[in-house]
Amino acid sequence: MNLTELNRIATAMVAPGKGILAADESSGTIKKRFDAIGVESTETNRRDYREMLFRSKDAMSQYISGVILYDETIWQDAKDGTPLVKLIEQSGAIPGIKVDEGTQALPMCPGELVTIGLDKLAERLKKYYERGARFAKWRAVIDIGSGIPSMTAISVNAHALARYAALCQAAQIVPIVEPEVLMDGDHDIERCHEVTSRVLNKTFQELRVQRVALEGMVLKPNMAISGKKCAKQASVEEVAEKTIRMLKACVPAAVPGIAFLSGGQSDEEATAHLNAMHKLGPLPWGLTFSYGRALQAAPQKAWSGKAENVAAGQSAFSHRARMNGLASKGEWQSSLEKKAA
């Protein structure tokens, strides 16, 4: 393992003003997104859509540090025969790959899940590295509800995340460690803060036990935020303050960077929260975005599966990428959104 090189890549992934495009929707998820805009989810349409994003020169070269791909996409070629991975590299961004194989019900823990995909991961990572992937992603899913999460769910998911991270580093790939505490419930921000702190503490304990070099990884956490169904929604300032307090308490300074998931926040909320956190600096690690829906909802709608809308789709993507790039330096203002509209 060459830790200097892993650290160089991890640091580039969270470079100031840039963040990560999560374009690793599974076939099931992208079908839902395409259904919403009336586009059939075929392999060609999925390729055309993602090619449109990767060819958005302004966005990709200025605001996107890396792209998380799904297995199908990493092997696809663009319409002109160029591998999509090469398009990403040519823009100056780093290609990455989602490697988990989804979730299964956790035995003896009703309503809780465990992420699977470790069994043949070492061989898969070798192939992905040869194809050009320099980082990977694995998502653990922790739900908040009545009597959950259990310590069992937190422990098994943290253990799997650390096993994955160690396998990645052995394959010279930077692991994005993603323990997501879902924002779907009616819990308040305090409960989210408490559960996420427990999850992060357990995850870093497991990473140490399994000898993962913290300098060669990126953390992808949720923010401390109110559940979607909570009657009292925390303000932007409260989300920023509680999230930073939580991360400072739980994430060692040896970690080069943190790239948030958007987790169902609206486009603008995800941007405003990140921006507000940068007003609370200086911070011990890079702090940026690793957004899927919050970067892609607007371009999907603008494109709507039509070749003549590619420029409109790219323009919508560039706008969201730029807004989040500014937020990752604390330079975003809501008036910039109105101007664009």
C-alpha positions as CSV (number, residue, x, y, z in Angstrom):
1,M,0.0,0.0,0.0
2,N,1.4,3.4,-1.0
3,L,-0.2,5.7,1.6
4,T,1.3,8.9,0.1
5,E,-0.6,8.2,-3.2
6,L,-3.8,7.3,-1.4
7,N,-3.5,10.5,0.7
8,R,-2.9,12.6,-2.5
9,I,-6.1,11.2,-4.1
10,A,-8.2,11.6,-0.9
11,T,-7.0,15.2,-0.6
12,A,-7.8,15.9,-4.3
13,M,-11.3,14.5,-3.8
14,V,-12.1,17.2,-1.2
15,A,-10.1,20.1,-2.9
16,P,-11.5,23.5,-2.0
17,G,-14.3,24.6,-4.4
18,K,-14.8,21.0,-5.7
19,G,-16.9,18.1,-4.6
20,I,-18.0,14.6,-5.7
21,L,-20.8,13.7,-8.2
22,A,-22.6,10.6,-7.0
23,A,-23.8,9.1,-10.3
24,D,-23.9,5.5,-8.9
25,E,-27.7,5.0,-8.8
26,S,-28.5,1.3,-9.1
27,S,-30.7,0.2,-12.0
28,G,-33.7,0.3,-9.7
29,T,-33.1,3.8,-8.5
30,I,-32.3,5.3,-11.9
31,K,-35.5,3.7,-13.2
32,K,-37.5,5.6,-10.5
33,R,-35.7,8.9,-11.5
34,F,-36.4,8.2,-15.2
35,D,-40.1,7.3,-14.6
36,A,-40.5,10.7,-13.0
37,I,-39.4,12.5,-16.2
38,G,-41.1,10.0,-18.6
39,V,-38.0,8.4,-19.9
40,E,-37.6,4.6,-20.4
41,S,-34.7,3.2,-18.4
42,T,-32.7,1.4,-21.1
43,E,-28.9,0.8,-21.1
44,T,-28.6,3.4,-23.9
45,N,-30.7,6.1,-22.2
46,R,-28.7,5.6,-19.0
47,R,-25.5,5.9,-20.9
48,D,-26.7,9.0,-22.8
49,Y,-27.8,10.7,-19.6
50,R,-24.5,10.1,-17.8
51,E,-22.5,11.0,-20.9
52,M,-24.3,14.3,-20.9
53,L,-23.2,15.0,-17.3
54,F,-19.6,13.9,-17.9
55,R,-19.3,16.1,-21.0
56,S,-20.4,19.2,-19.1
57,K,-17.0,20.8,-19.4
58,D,-17.6,23.8,-17.1
59,A,-19.0,21.7,-14.3
60,M,-16.6,18.8,-14.5
61,S,-13.4,20.8,-14.9
62,Q,-14.2,23.5,-12.3
63,Y,-16.4,22.0,-9.6
64,I,-16.3,18.2,-9.7
65,S,-13.3,16.4,-8.1
66,G,-14.5,12.9,-8.7
67,V,-17.5,10.8,-9.9
68,I,-18.9,7.7,-8.2
69,L,-20.0,5.2,-10.9
70,Y,-22.2,2.2,-10.9
71,D,-20.8,-1.2,-12.2
72,E,-22.7,-0.9,-15.5
73,T,-21.4,2.6,-16.2
74,I,-17.7,2.0,-15.5
75,W,-17.7,-0.6,-18.4
76,Q,-19.7,1.6,-20.8
77,D,-18.3,3.6,-23.8
78,A,-19.7,7.0,-24.9
79,K,-21.5,7.2,-28.2
80,D,-18.2,7.9,-30.0
81,G,-16.6,4.8,-28.5
82,T,-14.6,6.6,-25.7
83,P,-14.8,4.8,-22.4
84,L,-16.9,7.0,-20.0
85,V,-14.1,6.6,-17.5
86,K,-11.8,8.4,-19.9
87,L,-14.3,11.3,-20.3
88,I,-14.1,11.7,-16.5
89,E,-10.3,11.6,-16.5
90,Q,-10.0,14.0,-19.4
91,S,-12.1,16.6,-17.5
92,G,-9.6,16.4,-14.6
93,A,-11.9,14.5,-12.3
94,I,-11.2,11.1,-10.6
95,P,-13.3,8.1,-11.5
96,G,-14.6,6.0,-8.5
97,I,-16.9,3.0,-8.1
98,K,-19.7,1.9,-5.8
99,V,-18.8,-1.6,-4.7
100,D,-21.5,-2.6,-2.1
101,E,-24.2,-4.9,-3.4
102,G,-27.1,-3.3,-1.5
103,T,-28.7,-4.3,1.8
104,Q,-30.4,-7.4,3.3
105,A,-32.6,-7.7,6.4
106,L,-30.4,-8.1,9.5
107,P,-31.3,-11.4,11.3
108,M,-32.9,-11.0,14.8
109,C,-33.2,-7.2,14.3
110,P,-36.6,-6.4,12.8
111,G,-36.7,-3.3,10.6
112,E,-32.9,-3.1,10.3
113,L,-30.5,-3.7,7.4
114,V,-26.9,-4.8,6.8
115,T,-24.9,-4.0,3.6
116,I,-23.5,-7.0,1.7
117,G,-20.8,-7.4,-1.0
118,L,-17.6,-8.4,0.8
119,D,-17.2,-11.9,-0.5
120,K,-15.4,-11.4,-3.8
121,L,-14.5,-7.8,-3.3
122,A,-10.7,-8.2,-3.4
123,E,-10.9,-9.6,-7.0
124,R,-13.5,-7.0,-8.1
125,L,-11.3,-4.1,-6.8
126,K,-8.4,-5.3,-8.9
127,K,-10.5,-5.2,-12.1
128,Y,-11.9,-1.7,-11.2
129,Y,-8.4,-0.4,-10.6
130,E,-7.3,-1.7,-14.0
131,R,-10.3,0.1,-15.5
132,G,-9.3,3.4,-13.9
133,A,-11.1,3.6,-10.6
134,R,-9.0,5.3,-7.9
135,F,-11.6,5.4,-5.1
136,A,-14.6,3.3,-4.1
137,K,-17.8,3.7,-2.1
138,W,-19.7,1.5,0.4
139,R,-22.9,2.7,2.0
140,A,-24.2,1.4,5.3
141,V,-27.9,2.3,6.2
142,I,-29.0,3.0,9.7
143,D,-32.6,3.9,10.4
144,I,-34.0,5.8,13.4
145,G,-37.3,4.5,14.7
146,S,-39.0,3.1,17.8
147,G,-36.3,1.1,19.6
148,I,-33.9,1.3,16.7
149,P,-31.1,1.5,15.7
150,S,-29.9,-1.4,17.9
151,M,-26.2,-1.7,18.9
152,T,-26.2,-4.9,16.8
153,A,-27.1,-3.0,13.6
154,I,-24.5,-0.3,14.3
155,S,-21.8,-2.8,15.1
156,V,-22.2,-5.1,12.1
157,N,-22.5,-2.2,9.6
158,A,-19.4,-0.5,11.1
159,H,-17.5,-3.8,10.9
160,A,-18.4,-4.3,7.3
161,L,-17.5,-0.7,6.4
162,A,-14.0,-1.2,8.0
163,R,-13.5,-4.6,6.2
164,Y,-14.4,-2.9,2.9
165,A,-12.0,0.1,3.6
166,A,-9.1,-2.2,4.5
167,L,-9.6,-4.2,1.2
168,C,-9.7,-1.0,-0.8
169,Q,-6.5,0.3,0.7
170,A,-4.8,-3.0,0.0
171,A,-5.9,-2.6,-3.6
172,Q,-4.5,1.0,-3.8
173,I,-8.0,2.4,-3.9
174,V,-9.2,5.2,-1.6
175,P,-12.4,4.1,0.4
176,I,-15.3,6.5,0.8
177,V,-16.7,5.3,4.1
178,E,-20.5,6.1,4.1
179,P,-22.5,5.3,7.3
180,E,-25.8,6.9,6.5
181,V,-28.3,7.6,9.3
182,L,-31.6,8.1,7.3
183,M,-33.6,11.3,7.6
184,D,-36.9,9.6,6.8
185,G,-38.5,9.5,10.3
186,D,-40.2,11.9,12.6
187,H,-37.2,12.3,15.0
188,D,-35.8,15.7,15.9
189,I,-32.3,17.0,15.2
190,E,-31.1,16.1,18.8
191,R,-31.9,12.4,18.2
192,C,-30.2,12.5,14.8
193,H,-27.1,14.0,16.4
194,E,-27.1,11.4,19.2
195,V,-27.5,8.4,16.8
196,T,-25.0,9.7,14.2
197,S,-22.4,10.3,16.9
198,R,-22.8,6.7,18.1
199,V,-22.5,5.4,14.5
200,L,-19.4,7.5,13.8
201,N,-17.7,6.5,17.0
202,K,-18.3,2.8,16.3
203,T,-17.2,3.2,12.7
204,F,-13.8,4.8,13.6
205,Q,-13.3,2.2,16.4
206,E,-13.7,-0.5,13.7
207,L,-11.4,1.3,11.2
208,R,-8.7,1.4,13.8
209,V,-9.1,-2.3,14.8
210,Q,-8.8,-3.2,11.1
211,R,-5.7,-1.0,10.6
212,V,-7.2,1.3,8.0
213,A,-5.0,4.3,7.5
214,L,-7.2,7.3,8.2
215,E,-5.0,9.5,6.0
216,G,-6.1,7.5,3.0
217,M,-9.9,7.6,3.2
218,V,-12.8,10.0,2.9
219,L,-15.9,10.0,5.2
220,K,-19.3,10.4,3.6
221,P,-21.7,11.1,6.5
222,N,-25.2,12.5,6.9
223,M,-25.6,15.9,8.4
224,A,-27.2,16.3,11.9
225,I,-30.7,17.2,10.7
226,S,-34.4,16.9,11.6
227,G,-36.3,13.9,10.3
228,K,-38.5,14.7,7.3
229,K,-41.7,14.0,9.2
230,C,-40.6,16.0,12.3
231,A,-43.0,18.9,13.1
232,K,-40.1,21.2,14.1
233,Q,-37.5,21.5,11.3
234,A,-34.2,22.8,12.5
235,S,-32.9,26.0,10.9
236,V,-29.9,26.1,8.5
237,E,-27.8,27.6,11.3
238,E,-28.7,24.9,13.8
239,V,-28.0,22.1,11.3
240,A,-24.6,23.7,10.6
241,E,-23.7,24.2,14.2
242,K,-24.8,20.7,15.4
243,T,-23.2,19.0,12.5
244,I,-19.8,20.7,13.0
245,R,-19.9,20.0,16.7
246,M,-20.7,16.3,16.0
247,L,-17.9,15.9,13.4
248,K,-15.3,17.7,15.6
249,A,-16.1,15.3,18.4
250,C,-16.2,12.1,16.3
251,V,-13.9,12.5,13.2
252,P,-10.1,12.4,13.8
253,A,-8.1,15.2,12.1
254,A,-6.0,12.6,10.3
255,V,-8.9,12.1,7.9
256,P,-8.2,14.3,4.9
257,G,-11.8,15.1,4.1
258,I,-15.5,14.8,4.7
259,A,-18.0,14.8,1.7
260,F,-21.6,14.9,2.8
261,L,-24.5,12.9,1.3
262,S,-27.6,15.0,0.6
263,G,-29.9,12.2,1.8
264,G,-33.2,13.6,0.5
265,Q,-32.7,17.3,1.2
266,S,-33.8,19.7,-1.5
267,D,-31.2,21.0,-3.9
268,E,-31.0,24.4,-2.2
269,E,-31.1,23.1,1.4
270,A,-28.2,20.8,0.8
271,T,-26.2,23.8,-0.6
272,A,-27.3,26.2,2.2
273,H,-26.3,23.8,4.9
274,L,-22.8,23.1,3.5
275,N,-22.3,26.9,3.0
276,A,-23.3,27.7,6.6
277,M,-20.8,25.1,8.0
278,H,-18.0,26.9,6.2
279,K,-18.9,30.1,8.1
280,L,-17.9,28.2,11.3
281,G,-14.3,27.5,10.2
282,P,-11.4,26.9,10.4
283,L,-12.0,23.1,10.2
284,P,-9.6,20.3,10.8
285,W,-10.5,18.4,7.5
286,G,-11.7,19.3,4.0
287,L,-15.5,19.6,4.0
288,T,-17.5,19.3,0.7
289,F,-20.3,17.6,-1.0
290,S,-20.9,14.1,-2.5
291,Y,-24.4,14.7,-3.8
292,G,-26.5,12.6,-6.1
293,R,-30.1,13.8,-6.3
294,A,-29.2,17.4,-5.1
295,L,-26.9,17.7,-8.2
296,Q,-29.0,15.7,-10.7
297,A,-32.7,16.5,-10.1
298,A,-32.5,19.7,-12.1
299,P,-30.5,18.4,-15.1
300,Q,-32.7,15.3,-15.3
301,K,-35.8,17.4,-15.6
302,A,-34.2,19.8,-18.1
303,W,-32.9,16.9,-20.3
304,S,-36.1,14.7,-20.1
305,G,-34.5,12.1,-22.5
306,K,-34.4,14.4,-25.5
307,A,-31.2,14.9,-27.5
308,E,-32.1,18.5,-28.3
309,N,-32.2,19.2,-24.5
310,V,-28.6,18.2,-23.8
311,A,-27.4,21.8,-23.6
312,A,-30.2,22.7,-21.2
313,G,-29.4,19.6,-19.1
314,Q,-25.7,20.5,-19.0
315,S,-26.5,24.1,-18.1
316,A,-28.7,23.0,-15.2
317,F,-25.9,20.6,-14.0
318,S,-23.3,23.3,-14.2
319,H,-25.4,25.7,-12.2
320,R,-25.9,23.2,-9.3
321,A,-22.2,22.1,-9.4
322,R,-21.2,25.8,-9.3
323,M,-23.6,26.6,-6.4
324,N,-22.2,23.7,-4.4
325,G,-18.6,24.5,-5.3
326,L,-19.2,28.0,-3.9
327,A,-20.8,26.5,-0.8
328,S,-17.8,24.3,-0.2
329,K,-15.8,27.5,0.3
330,G,-18.6,29.4,2.2
331,E,-19.1,31.8,-0.7
332,W,-22.7,30.8,-1.7
333,Q,-25.7,33.2,-1.4
334,S,-29.3,32.5,-2.1
335,S,-29.5,35.5,-4.4
336,L,-27.3,33.5,-6.9
337,E,-30.1,31.0,-7.2
338,K,-32.6,33.6,-8.1
339,K,-30.3,35.2,-10.7
340,A,-29.9,31.9,-12.5
341,A,-33.7,31.2,-12.4
